[in-house]
């Protein structure tokens, strides 16, 4: 059981007194929905899978028996790596049934990523596809098994291809094991989920979230979005993020509603799928809604028929996009948060057109936000500073990294986001910058420093500094400023080939190279990335 949690005891008492927290676990909520909606469809995907609440429960109960046989006990971590498939639900519900901590991972994690993060969280069991696209996940799992001492069992999901290396397959497990019947000894204050997220150091952080954190967060999310059990969620985001997992699957479950998943987002196909499945709401990064509206207005795509609400996170939402979405019958509302504080600010649907992208939103009920200066003092309304937040939704620390936890989560329960913004007299927040050296590309946090570290030793390049390059669709792309070693200047293709040869994940490859005589720095040696941003604007003609 994970016990090194950072929770302010005074706030904890307050959250219970106010009813923000309770004694129910996610399993209790799942069982309550099962009692009412066993025959109702819970989840479908665009790859042919379709399951009711009852069908997911039966499969999960059998998979839970396999987890139990593998030695997984309450508080142990189960890691799972999935495309956006409905079978993800079988594994997450099975974890709830044995009291395991859920740990979803990106589908693009390679062997080095898996080894690092599963050792950090001490994974007990791991689940992945057999093969998907050009990746042999089964073989990849076997290649890291001996490097993860805590790992006792691996299972594979044979959705399209059978197991080929001797590992037990999901279909086999669900047809041969008896349903798990015991109730785990788990409290609502115990860790339910670990979400991995990149920080400014580049190494993945293991963000700890309790049952109470998750339930408060998603109940608030549903209530503010004015959703009911009759709503249908469309989700194309990866299921290892809070957006895909929590908003895409947990929120509909809390409502007793339905979710429709899409493996690989394509705007024309997405609109057709939403129309066919009668989806009424969705959540995702800006590129999803941007591409759908572009498809309709410039590429002759199908009209949006049933979608009413699109909640948008990862970057400020342009006013032009808000108006365009509204013209097609969709309220486009910004959501602001992070994995550690997810989400805590929203634009009410009724106000989205009036606010017109000018504000990131207001805090959910029960959540506090402040803008503070460098000394932690609250600044006057309208003045810029760092955004900090506190509430029942908030994470309870980074696993096995207390020093890192203490840097961002203070003793009074305030999470220091590192994001810059200001508030008006009505309490509306506007995020307009970042202190952190991260690039937010399509809603994914990418560490600029990690990219620079990977480029050390690249032939023809002496030094680099990476920044975010503005992009209307993705918010930002990756641009690296480089000092050449001589007259020859490696092309972008040569640079990415070097990174590929070093086995660096593609998500960390520069998308643009700009050469410069020297990297601007402060007297203490820190890169002046704002100077590079100004220089990039000049070179792009802005």
Secondary structure by P-SEA (a helix, b strand, c coil): ccccccccaaaaaaaaaacccccccaaaaaaaaaacccccccccccccccccaaaaaaaaaaaaaaaaaacccccbbbbbbbccccaaaaaaaaaaaabbbbbbbbccccaaaaaaaaaaacccbbbbbccccccaaaaaaaaaccccccccbbbbbccccccccccccaaaaaacccccccccccccccccbbbbbbccccccccccccaaaaaaaaaaaaaaacccccbbbbbccccccccccccccaaaaaacbbbbbbccccaaaaaaaaaaaccccccccaaaaaaaaaaaccccccccccccbbbbccbbbbaaaaaaaaaaccbbbbbbbcccccccccccccccccccccccbbbccccccccccccccccccccccccccccccccccccccaaaaaacccccccccccccccccccbbbbbccccccccccccbbbbaaaaaaaaccccccccbbbbbcccccccbbbbbbbbbcccccccaaaaaaaaaaacccccccccbbbbccbbbbccccccaaaaaaaaaaaaacc
